């Protein structure tokens, strides 16, 4: 009976050691997987941050280009308004000169008829 019990105890001890070894292996595997997932997460976060930084930089460059274009267009519009005013003034002067010429012509024609 004692021999049988000792034999069972030894068998149970061997089984326990085997289970403990399996648990340790599983724990090591899980820790390794966790470490890999953490590394992948950190890499993904870094790539996301880099992409975001690059996108922000490109947006800033594009915004600056738009501001420059707006400024250029505003300057162009301003110069066009000045040109329009200048042309209106010239038109008015030409109309006045034409009126005066027509009046002079009318007076000359009246004088000629007399």
URHU-V10031 format. One record per pair of residues at least 24 apart in sequence whose C-alpha atoms are under 10 Angstrom apart, sorted by the first residue. I is the first residue (numbers start at 0). GAP is how many residues later the second one is. D is the distance in whole Angstrom. If there is no record, write none. Layout:
i:I gap:GAP d:D
i:I gap:GAP d:D
This chain:
none
